[in-house]
Amino acid sequence: MQDDHNSATLSPDAPAMESFSSAAAAVDRLEALYNQATQFLSDQFLRAVAKGHPGRRIRAFYPEIRLTVASFDQVDTRLAFGHVSAPGTYATTVTRPDLFRNYLIQQIELLVRNHGVTVEIGLSDTPMPVHFAVSGSTVAIP
């Protein structure tokens, strides 16, 4: 857990980006980061309900997929997905990777194969709203 006293923000640890050539392993990491963030927010929310405002901001962040392509690759341009059209760094945040697991694996496999690169998985700088983390009957507000 990171406790940044300068900005009075409490966040889960932010691991470095990791590279993956295996789509399934990349999605496993997305799921782990997403679950870590939602569990952190849920725990902090429940703690605030029980003990009052913590006196600082609580933040967790969406996981991110990042792909860097350095050249124009010869990819079948008839493909509707699974490729990028120009060199650059592409990134997107992911919510509920468990729901989109098969889709994400398919997309990442195609990107890795079509461009001969790895994908990087890590945390984005996009904060996750607490209502994405707190669900079900586990929350009772007095």
MDTraj code that builds the backbone (N, CA, C; nanometers):
import mdtraj as md
import numpy as np

residues = "MET GLN ASP ASP HIS ASN SER ALA THR LEU SER PRO ASP ALA PRO ALA MET GLU SER PHE SER SER ALA ALA ALA ALA VAL ASP ARG LEU GLU ALA LEU TYR ASN GLN ALA THR GLN PHE LEU SER ASP GLN PHE LEU ARG ALA VAL ALA LYS GLY HIS PRO GLY ARG ARG ILE ARG ALA PHE TYR PRO GLU ILE ARG LEU THR VAL ALA SER PHE ASP GLN VAL ASP THR ARG LEU ALA PHE GLY HIS VAL SER ALA PRO GLY THR TYR ALA THR THR VAL THR ARG PRO ASP LEU PHE ARG ASN TYR LEU ILE GLN GLN ILE GLU LEU LEU VAL ARG ASN HIS GLY VAL THR VAL GLU ILE GLY LEU SER ASP THR PRO MET PRO VAL HIS PHE ALA VAL SER GLY SER THR VAL ALA ILE PRO".split()
xyz = np.array([
    [0.0855, -0.1166, 0.0000],
    [0.0000, 0.0000, 0.0000],
    [0.0900, 0.1229, 0.0000],
    [0.0557, 0.2189, -0.0839],
    [0.1308, 0.3437, -0.0894],
    [0.0570, 0.4502, -0.0111],
    [0.1287, 0.5160, 0.0749],
    [0.0723, 0.6226, 0.1562],
    [0.1495, 0.7494, 0.1233],
    [0.0957, 0.8287, 0.0333],
    [0.1624, 0.9501, -0.0114],
    [0.1187, 1.0655, 0.0768],
    [0.1994, 1.0947, 0.1774],
    [0.1632, 1.1993, 0.2736],
    [0.1619, 1.3376, 0.2109],
    [0.2391, 1.3585, 0.1042],
    [0.2416, 1.4895, 0.0398],
    [0.1064, 1.5246, -0.0203],
    [0.0413, 1.4281, -0.0819],
    [-0.0887, 1.4558, -0.1421],
    [-0.2030, 1.3970, -0.0603],
    [-0.1701, 1.3363, 0.0523],
    [-0.2713, 1.2766, 0.1393],
    [-0.3583, 1.1769, 0.0640],
    [-0.2941, 1.0906, -0.0148],
    [-0.3649, 0.9889, -0.0916],
    [-0.3126, 0.8512, -0.0540],
    [-0.4044, 0.7589, -0.0324],
    [-0.3708, 0.6210, -0.0008],
    [-0.4111, 0.5344, -0.1191],
    [-0.3172, 0.4546, -0.1719],
    [-0.3414, 0.3693, -0.2887],
    [-0.2733, 0.2353, -0.2689],
    [-0.3208, 0.1313, -0.3400],
    [-0.2473, 0.0046, -0.3361],
    [-0.1124, 0.0220, -0.4063],
    [-0.0198, -0.0678, -0.3793],
    [0.1107, -0.0621, -0.4447],
    [0.0937, -0.0628, -0.5960],
    [0.1762, 0.0138, -0.6640],
    [0.1718, 0.0235, -0.8099],
    [0.2918, -0.0499, -0.8683],
    [0.2730, -0.1749, -0.9081],
    [0.3846, -0.2497, -0.9655],
    [0.4234, -0.1932, -1.1024],
    [0.5463, -0.2197, -1.1435],
    [0.5936, -0.1763, -1.2747],
    [0.5174, -0.2505, -1.3841],
    [0.5154, -0.1910, -1.5027],
    [0.4551, -0.2569, -1.6182],
    [0.5307, -0.3877, -1.6433],
    [0.4570, -0.4911, -1.6850],
    [0.5171, -0.6204, -1.7177],
    [0.4871, -0.6529, -1.8627],
    [0.5842, -0.7120, -1.9323],
    [0.5672, -0.7510, -2.0725],
    [0.5222, -0.8961, -2.0816],
    [0.4325, -0.9210, -2.1765],
    [0.3794, -1.0559, -2.1971],
    [0.3734, -1.0877, -2.3458],
    [0.4156, -1.2083, -2.3809],
    [0.3931, -1.2582, -2.5163],
    [0.2777, -1.3575, -2.5158],
    [0.2406, -1.4045, -2.3979],
    [0.1270, -1.4950, -2.3815],
    [0.0020, -1.4138, -2.3492],
    [-0.0971, -1.4247, -2.4366],
    [-0.2215, -1.3503, -2.4152],
    [-0.2911, -1.3943, -2.2868],
    [-0.2933, -1.5236, -2.2603],
    [-0.3605, -1.5730, -2.1394],
    [-0.2916, -1.5198, -2.0140],
    [-0.1585, -1.5177, -2.0141],
    [-0.0850, -1.4643, -1.8987],
    [-0.1102, -1.3146, -1.8835],
    [-0.1205, -1.2433, -1.9950],
    [-0.1492, -1.0997, -1.9896],
    [-0.2863, -1.0743, -1.9278],
    [-0.3840, -1.1533, -1.9670],
    [-0.5190, -1.1357, -1.9122],
    [-0.5231, -1.1787, -1.7660],
    [-0.4476, -1.2812, -1.7294],
    [-0.4364, -1.3182, -1.5877],
    [-0.3874, -1.1988, -1.5065],
    [-0.2880, -1.1286, -1.5593],
    [-0.2330, -1.0122, -1.4885],
    [-0.3351, -0.8991, -1.4827],
    [-0.4086, -0.8764, -1.5911],
    [-0.5155, -0.7757, -1.5892],
    [-0.6155, -0.8070, -1.4787],
    [-0.6561, -0.9334, -1.4707],
    [-0.7530, -0.9734, -1.3690],
    [-0.6969, -0.9536, -1.2286],
    [-0.5714, -0.9893, -1.2081],
    [-0.5106, -0.9738, -1.0754],
    [-0.5046, -0.8266, -1.0353],
    [-0.4645, -0.7402, -1.1270],
    [-0.4575, -0.5967, -1.0964],
    [-0.5959, -0.5383, -1.0711],
    [-0.6937, -0.5800, -1.1510],
    [-0.8304, -0.5312, -1.1326],
    [-0.8844, -0.5767, -0.9967],
    [-0.8635, -0.7036, -0.9640],
    [-0.9119, -0.7562, -0.8361],
    [-0.8430, -0.6886, -0.7178],
    [-0.7139, -0.6623, -0.7310],
    [-0.6407, -0.5927, -0.6252],
    [-0.7001, -0.4533, -0.6039],
    [-0.7278, -0.3823, -0.7120],
    [-0.7821, -0.2463, -0.7016],
    [-0.9221, -0.2465, -0.6412],
    [-1.0079, -0.3370, -0.6875],
    [-1.1446, -0.3384, -0.6351],
    [-1.1477, -0.3837, -0.4894],
    [-1.0629, -0.4792, -0.4533],
    [-1.0575, -0.5240, -0.3139],
    [-1.0092, -0.4114, -0.2237],
    [-0.9088, -0.3385, -0.2685],
    [-0.8572, -0.2251, -0.1920],
    [-0.9668, -0.1209, -0.1700],
    [-1.0372, -0.0835, -0.2766],
    [-1.1436, 0.0168, -0.2633],
    [-1.2558, -0.0321, -0.1726],
    [-1.2940, -0.1575, -0.1888],
    [-1.4001, -0.2138, -0.1058],
    [-1.3593, -0.2142, 0.0415],
    [-1.2374, -0.2588, 0.0689],
    [-1.1887, -0.2613, 0.2075],
    [-1.1849, -0.1211, 0.2670],
    [-1.1362, -0.0255, 0.1913],
    [-1.1262, 0.1116, 0.2407],
    [-1.2644, 0.1737, 0.2611],
    [-1.3578, 0.1415, 0.1725],
    [-1.4943, 0.1921, 0.1870],
    [-1.5581, 0.1365, 0.3140],
    [-1.5468, 0.0058, 0.3333],
    [-1.6043, -0.0565, 0.4526],
    [-1.5392, -0.0022, 0.5797],
    [-1.4087, 0.0220, 0.5751],
    [-1.3389, 0.0799, 0.6894],
    [-1.3926, 0.2206, 0.7180],
    [-1.4171, 0.2988, 0.6146],
    [-1.4697, 0.4350, 0.6324],
    [-1.6113, 0.4318, 0.6888],
    [-1.6923, 0.3359, 0.6443],
    [-1.8286, 0.3233, 0.6973],
    [-1.8229, 0.2896, 0.8460],
    [-1.7326, 0.2007, 0.8834],
    [-1.7236, 0.1564, 1.0226],
    [-1.6550, 0.2577, 1.1143],
    [-1.5527, 0.3259, 1.0629],
    [-1.4703, 0.4099, 1.1501],
    [-1.4733, 0.5584, 1.1161],
    [-1.5442, 0.5956, 1.0109],
    [-1.5489, 0.7363, 0.9719],
    [-1.4485, 0.7698, 0.8626],
    [-1.4564, 0.8928, 0.8168],
    [-1.3705, 0.9404, 0.7087],
    [-1.2231, 0.9224, 0.7461],
    [-1.1433, 0.8667, 0.6559],
    [-1.0032, 0.8394, 0.6887],
    [-0.9134, 0.9635, 0.6901],
    [-0.9645, 1.0769, 0.6471],
    [-0.8844, 1.1987, 0.6492],
    [-0.7906, 1.2143, 0.5314],
    [-0.8033, 1.1293, 0.4339],
    [-0.7221, 1.1392, 0.3121],
    [-0.7969, 1.0770, 0.1959],
    [-0.7513, 1.1036, 0.0769],
    [-0.8119, 1.0449, -0.0425],
    [-0.7723, 0.8980, -0.0538],
    [-0.8643, 0.8214, -0.1057],
    [-0.8396, 0.6804, -0.1327],
    [-0.8495, 0.6639, -0.2839],
    [-0.7473, 0.6070, -0.3458],
    [-0.7460, 0.5905, -0.4906],
    [-0.6939, 0.4525, -0.5281],
    [-0.7598, 0.3944, -0.6264],
    [-0.7096, 0.2754, -0.6944],
    [-0.7310, 0.3015, -0.8429],
    [-0.6566, 0.2315, -0.9264],
    [-0.6542, 0.2635, -1.0683],
    [-0.6841, 0.1416, -1.1542],
    [-0.7462, 0.1688, -1.2701],
    [-0.7758, 0.0621, -1.3653],
    [-0.6465, 0.0025, -1.4207],
    [-0.6491, -0.1264, -1.4524],
    [-0.5351, -0.1835, -1.5237],
    [-0.5347, -0.1352, -1.6692],
    [-0.4184, -0.1447, -1.7305],
    [-0.4001, -0.0942, -1.8664],
    [-0.3252, -0.1961, -1.9505],
    [-0.3650, -0.2056, -2.0767],
    [-0.2911, -0.2815, -2.1780],
    [-0.2190, -0.1785, -2.2640],
    [-0.0903, -0.2019, -2.2879],
    [-0.0130, -0.1099, -2.3723],
    [0.0627, -0.1908, -2.4774],
    [0.0620, -0.1401, -2.5984],
    [0.1275, -0.2047, -2.7118],
    [0.2092, -0.0991, -2.7843],
    [0.3356, -0.1288, -2.8104],
    [0.4190, -0.0369, -2.8876],
    [0.4646, -0.1069, -3.0145],
    [0.4340, -0.0455, -3.1272],
    [0.4726, -0.0962, -3.2584],
    [0.5683, 0.0059, -3.3188],
    [0.6872, -0.0396, -3.3591],
    [0.7913, 0.0525, -3.4048],
    [0.7965, 0.0705, -3.5563],
    [0.7259, -0.0132, -3.6313],
    [0.7352, -0.0022, -3.7770],
    [0.6003, -0.0328, -3.8411],
    [0.5919, -0.0027, -3.9695],
    [0.4737, -0.0403, -4.0462],
    [0.4864, -0.1885, -4.0779],
    [0.3960, -0.2687, -4.0264],
    [0.4009, -0.4126, -4.0500],
    [0.3088, -0.4497, -4.1652],
    [0.3463, -0.5550, -4.2358],
    [0.2633, -0.6061, -4.3442],
    [0.1563, -0.6970, -4.2836],
    [0.0415, -0.6375, -4.2569],
    [-0.0706, -0.7103, -4.1976],
    [-0.1861, -0.7029, -4.2956],
    [-0.2609, -0.8093, -4.3050],
    [-0.3771, -0.8117, -4.3936],
    [-0.4706, -0.6969, -4.3563],
    [-0.4815, -0.5983, -4.4423],
    [-0.5611, -0.4787, -4.4127],
    [-0.7110, -0.5058, -4.4144],
    [-0.7491, -0.6249, -4.4566],
    [-0.8918, -0.6590, -4.4529],
    [-0.9370, -0.6977, -4.3128],
    [-0.8404, -0.7175, -4.2237],
    [-0.8752, -0.7528, -4.0861],
    [-0.9493, -0.6375, -4.0199],
    [-1.0554, -0.6704, -3.9514],
    [-1.1329, -0.5682, -3.8801],
    [-1.0722, -0.5383, -3.7433],
    [-0.9916, -0.6285, -3.6916],
    [-0.9312, -0.6101, -3.5600],
    [-0.8054, -0.6948, -3.5518],
    [-0.7308, -0.6780, -3.4439],
    [-0.6108, -0.7577, -3.4238],
    [-0.4868, -0.6982, -3.4865],
    [-0.4942, -0.5718, -3.5257],
    [-0.3770, -0.5049, -3.5815],
    [-0.3903, -0.3549, -3.5608],
    [-0.2780, -0.2861, -3.5732],
    [-0.2789, -0.1399, -3.5737],
    [-0.2217, -0.0963, -3.7074],
    [-0.2650, 0.0180, -3.7549],
    [-0.2304, 0.0594, -3.8908],
    [-0.1020, 0.1401, -3.9017],
    [-0.0496, 0.1872, -3.7896],
    [0.0692, 0.2713, -3.7952],
    [0.1544, 0.2503, -3.6704],
    [0.2833, 0.2803, -3.6807],
    [0.3687, 0.2716, -3.5624],
    [0.3193, 0.3654, -3.4530],
    [0.3457, 0.3279, -3.3295],
    [0.3068, 0.4120, -3.2168],
    [0.2853, 0.3290, -3.0927],
    [0.2490, 0.3974, -2.9876],
    [0.2139, 0.3310, -2.8628],
    [0.0643, 0.3454, -2.8435],
    [-0.0005, 0.2333, -2.8230],
    [-0.1451, 0.2273, -2.8059],
    [-0.1737, 0.1730, -2.6668],
    [-0.2726, 0.2295, -2.5999],
    [-0.3057, 0.1832, -2.4648],
    [-0.4541, 0.2013, -2.4393],
    [-0.5059, 0.1152, -2.3536],
    [-0.6450, 0.1278, -2.3106],
    [-0.6584, 0.0709, -2.1700],
    [-0.7525, 0.1261, -2.0963],
    [-0.7836, 0.0712, -1.9649],
    [-0.8846, -0.0412, -1.9817],
    [-0.8923, -0.1260, -1.8804],
    [-0.9824, -0.2414, -1.8864],
    [-1.0602, -0.2505, -1.7563],
    [-1.1914, -0.2643, -1.7695],
    [-1.2742, -0.2916, -1.6530],
    [-1.3351, -0.4307, -1.6683],
    [-1.3486, -0.5004, -1.5591],
    [-1.4038, -0.6358, -1.5543],
    [-1.3396, -0.7303, -1.6566],
    [-1.2079, -0.7469, -1.6507],
    [-1.1430, -0.8370, -1.7460],
    [-1.1932, -0.9807, -1.7360],
    [-1.2492, -1.0176, -1.6216],
    [-1.3051, -1.1522, -1.6084],
    [-1.4219, -1.1736, -1.7043],
    [-1.5020, -1.0702, -1.7274],
    [-1.6161, -1.0819, -1.8185],
    [-1.5732, -1.0879, -1.9647],
    [-1.4597, -1.0270, -1.9960],
    [-1.4142, -1.0161, -2.1341],
    [-1.2913, -1.1024, -2.1614],
    [-1.2668, -1.1997, -2.0762],
    [-1.1445, -1.2803, -2.0835],
    [-1.1200, -1.3385, -2.2228],
    [-1.2155, -1.4108, -2.2774],
    [-1.1957, -1.4752, -2.4080],
    [-1.1728, -1.3725, -2.5181],
    [-1.2484, -1.2643, -2.5151],
    [-1.2324, -1.1567, -2.6132],
    [-1.0926, -1.0958, -2.6027],
    [-1.0502, -1.0645, -2.4815],
    [-0.9183, -1.0043, -2.4617],
    [-0.8068, -1.0977, -2.5077],
    [-0.8184, -1.2252, -2.4760],
    [-0.7171, -1.3216, -2.5201],
    [-0.7099, -1.3245, -2.6720],
    [-0.8243, -1.3291, -2.7375],
    [-0.8266, -1.3311, -2.8842],
    [-0.7594, -1.2067, -2.9419],
    [-0.7946, -1.0904, -2.8901],
    [-0.7384, -0.9653, -2.9412],
    [-0.5878, -0.9574, -2.9180],
    [-0.5447, -0.9905, -2.7977],
    [-0.4024, -0.9820, -2.7649],
    [-0.3221, -1.0827, -2.8467],
    [-0.3740, -1.2057, -2.8628],
    [-0.3041, -1.3054, -2.9449],
    [-0.2814, -1.2537, -3.0863],
    [-0.3837, -1.1930, -3.1451],
    [-0.3705, -1.1402, -3.2809],
    [-0.2696, -1.0260, -3.2882],
    [-0.2741, -0.9360, -3.1917],
    [-0.1794, -0.8240, -3.1912],
    [-0.0357, -0.8733, -3.1786],
    [-0.0123, -0.9670, -3.0886],
    [0.1218, -1.0220, -3.0690],
    [0.1682, -1.0929, -3.1961],
    [0.0819, -1.1732, -3.2547],
    [0.1177, -1.2486, -3.3751],
    [0.1368, -1.1561, -3.4956],
    [0.0443, -1.0642, -3.5166],
    [0.0498, -0.9789, -3.6353],
    [0.1637, -0.8775, -3.6324],
    [0.2073, -0.8381, -3.5134],
    [0.3107, -0.7348, -3.5046],
    [0.4414, -0.7841, -3.4435],
    [0.4441, -0.9079, -3.3958],
    [0.5675, -0.9622, -3.3400],
    [0.6185, -0.8851, -3.2194],
    [0.5270, -0.8387, -3.1376],
    [0.5633, -0.7605, -3.0190],
    [0.5007, -0.8235, -2.8952],
    [0.5397, -0.7732, -2.7813],
    [0.4746, -0.8120, -2.6564],
    [0.3775, -0.7012, -2.6173],
    [0.2879, -0.7327, -2.5264],
    [0.2012, -0.6302, -2.4684],
    [0.2490, -0.6062, -2.3261],
    [0.2287, -0.4850, -2.2799],
    [0.2633, -0.4513, -2.1424],
    [0.1349, -0.4372, -2.0626],
    [0.1383, -0.4888, -1.9414],
    [0.0240, -0.4806, -1.8514],
    [0.0699, -0.4123, -1.7234],
    [-0.0080, -0.3162, -1.6792],
    [0.0223, -0.2456, -1.5555],
    [-0.0966, -0.1616, -1.5148],
    [-0.0721, -0.0670, -1.4280],
    [-0.1791, 0.0219, -1.3836],
    [-0.1795, 0.1486, -1.4672],
    [-0.2981, 0.1957, -1.4972],
    [-0.3140, 0.3221, -1.5684],
    [-0.3118, 0.4362, -1.4673],
    [-0.3330, 0.5556, -1.5165],
    [-0.3486, 0.6695, -1.4256],
    [-0.4948, 0.7122, -1.4167],
    [-0.5856, 0.6225, -1.4585],
    [-0.7293, 0.6489, -1.4528],
    [-0.7863, 0.5908, -1.3238],
    [-0.8343, 0.6770, -1.2333],
    [-0.8891, 0.6269, -1.1068],
    [-1.0174, 0.5463, -1.1281],
    [-1.0344, 0.4464, -1.0445],
    [-1.1538, 0.3621, -1.0481],
    [-1.2556, 0.4169, -0.9478],
    [-1.3795, 0.4423, -0.9921],
    [-1.4822, 0.4880, -0.8972],
    [-1.5145, 0.3784, -0.7956],
    [-1.5422, 0.4192, -0.6739],
    [-1.5664, 0.3224, -0.5675],
    [-1.6873, 0.2339, -0.5978],
    [-1.7883, 0.2852, -0.6672],
    [-1.9066, 0.2020, -0.6929],
    [-1.8769, 0.0859, -0.7878],
    [-1.7627, 0.0860, -0.8563],
    [-1.7238, -0.0294, -0.9362],
    [-1.6660, -0.1394, -0.8482],
    [-1.6275, -0.1032, -0.7277],
    [-1.5622, -0.1987, -0.6389],
    [-1.6538, -0.2534, -0.5307],
    [-1.7529, -0.1772, -0.4921],
    [-1.8400, -0.2164, -0.3817],
    [-1.9690, -0.2706, -0.4410],
    [-1.9930, -0.3983, -0.4174],
    [-2.1135, -0.4581, -0.4744],
    [-2.1646, -0.5682, -0.3833],
    [-2.2821, -0.6130, -0.4157],
    [-2.3388, -0.7261, -0.3443],
    [-2.3904, -0.6907, -0.2066],
    [-2.4128, -0.7920, -0.1305],
    [-2.4731, -0.7746, 0.0012],
    [-2.3679, -0.7599, 0.1109],
    [-2.2415, -0.7402, 0.0731],
    [-2.1363, -0.7293, 0.1737],
    [-2.1309, -0.5915, 0.2372],
    [-2.2049, -0.4962, 0.1836],
    [-2.1997, -0.3595, 0.2346],
    [-2.3286, -0.3286, 0.3094],
    [-2.3138, -0.2883, 0.4334],
    [-2.4286, -0.2450, 0.5136],
    [-2.3944, -0.1088, 0.5714],
    [-2.4671, -0.0086, 0.5288],
    [-2.4421, 0.1270, 0.5770],
    [-2.5415, 0.1571, 0.6878],
    [-2.4882, 0.1930, 0.8062],
    [-2.5777, 0.2181, 0.9198],
    [-2.6672, 0.3388, 0.8966],
])
top = md.Topology()
chain = top.add_chain()
for i, resn in enumerate(residues, 1):
    res = top.add_residue(resn, chain, resSeq=i)
    for name in ("N", "CA", "C"):
        top.add_atom(name, md.element.get_by_symbol(name[0]), res)
traj = md.Trajectory(xyz[None], top)
